[in-house]
Amino acid sequence: MCSQRDRPLPSLDPEDTARQLRRKFHFENVGETNHDTYELVEDGRLVAYVDLARHKQPYRDKVIGYMARQLQVQPRFFREMIQCTVTREKFLQGKGIVETTSPELDTGTPPELPTPDD
């Protein structure tokens, strides 16, 4: 029996990958050579970069691994970024850019406010 871990993971379409990085994660294409270099800059600071191969063939495990390593994430996480199951905020949290408190993590308890002195 084949476990989920043993199954090959789906490949990624190069055009979809570039589109998701630009639109969802706000990366900018800053250079074209044999690869397109995409950078994410937040508050004037380079947060992440990735080189995308310029070919039409789907990205497979080896290339996805290279790109994930450049972004300092696991290959499965990179796939989830491109397949719309990881938010931009979650990616930035992993980079230490966004606070870990967010509406999704809100417990519903309002913060205590100081009482005015009479």
N, C-alpha and C positions, 0 to 999 in steps of 0.2 A: 504494500500500500504506500502511496506517495503522500508525504506530509506536505502541508502548505509551505513549509520552509524549503522543501526540495523542488517545488514547482518554479519554473522560470517566471520571472516578473514581466509584466507587459512592457513593451518598448514605448518610447515617446516620440511623437511627431515633431520634427525640428521647428516647423512653423508654429505649432501650438505652444511649444516650449518658449520660443522667443516672445510670442504674443502674451502669454501669461506673465512672464518676467516683466514685460513693459507695462501692461495694463493693471494687473493685480498687485504686483510687488513694487512697481514704480522704478524699475531698473532702466537705465538709459544706455543705448548703444553708443559707445565712445570710440570704437575703432574697428576697422575692417582690414584684415590681412587674410591669412588662410582661415581665420576664425573671426567671429564677431565677438567683441569684448563688451560685456554689459557690466555696468557699475551701479551700485546703489549708494547714494550719498544722502545722509541725514544730518541736518544742522551743520553743513559744511565739512562733514567728516565721512571718509570712505568707510562704509560699513561692510560691503561685500562686493566681490566681482566674480564673474564667471565667463569663460570662453566657450562659445557655442560653435561647433563645427559647421562649416558652410556646405552642407550636402543635403540631398533630398531623402536619403535613406533614413529610416527610423533609428533613433538612438537606442542602442542595446545596453546590456549590463555594464560592459567595460567603460563605454563613453559616459554613461550615467554616473558611474562611480567616480570618474575624473571630475565631472562637473560638481557632484556632491562634495567631493573633497575640497574643491576650490571654495565652496560656500561654507565649509566646515559643518556639514550636516550628514546624516546617514543617507545612503542611496534611497531607502524606502521613504524617508521624509521628503527628499527632493521630488520623488515621483508624486507624492501626495500634494506637494506644492503645485505642481503642474496640473494634476488631475482635480484641483479645486477642493481638496479636503483639508488643507492647511491654510489658515488665514495669514494675511500680511502681519497682523499683530503677533500671532504666535511665532512667526519667523523672527520678528524684531525682538520679542521677549528672549528668545534663545541667544540673540546677539547682545542682550543687555541694554537695548535701546528703549524699550517700552516697559513701564511698570507692570508687575505681574498681576496687579489688581485691575480687573476689567468688569464690565457689566455681567459677563458670563460667569464670573467667579464671585459675584456679589452674594452675600449671605442673606440679604434682605433686611439686615439690622442697620438702622441709620447710625451714623457716628454720634457719640455723645457731644452735646453742645454745652458750653459753659453756661451756668445760670447767672442771670444778672443780679448784682448786689443791690438790694433795696436801700 
